[in-house]
């Protein structure tokens, strides 16, 4: 029977079998086109049996072949990240509350300010890493994430800038003579705005950190489709 089949057809069939075995072993995503119930065309990804996770976003469909357990943030890992974020927020609140008591020791105050600025920057990095881990981001719906959390992103950036400006200004005025009165009108204004921004920063950042633990952000759901539709409008 094999002799009746041309040699090049046999080679193609052998290559297909080898490729199929590799795909099944590695659970690589296979891509196929299929129409949705609604109008438009959907790009549907499917993995090995039982591993695929289908979804439909607007008029497009996509899926991650490893299933939700591969993409969802583990509960233990999320608890650790959340604890770290709350610890950094607590340190920020501590410095804002008691740093003025150390004005007679400018070196210690400078160290506290530097650690505070690094903590704010680290919180920004952590929140973006959590964004990158969501199903929404990996599906390419960055605009949806920005629409939901743009307030926290902008407020954190503004607070970071205000904190650096205040710390630099205070240390420049106090470094040589820490006991003299340095509260100019401009410094008082910057101090008030920085402290007000700190209150909103702690509230919105903590709320965002808790909301990023929502399992709906790590898998396809009806809620995600509705949110995507509202953003597109």
Secondary structure as UniProt FT lines:
FT   HELIX           2..4
FT   HELIX           7..26
FT   STRAND          30..35
FT   STRAND          41..46
FT   TURN            49..51
FT   STRAND          56..57
FT   TURN            58..59
FT   STRAND          60..61
FT   TURN            65..66
FT   HELIX           68..71
FT   HELIX           75..98
FT   HELIX           99..102
FT   TURN            103..104
FT   HELIX           106..133
FT   HELIX           135..138
FT   TURN            139..140
FT   HELIX           142..174
FT   TURN            178..179
FT   HELIX           185..211
FT   TURN            212..213
FT   HELIX           215..218
FT   HELIX           222..232
//
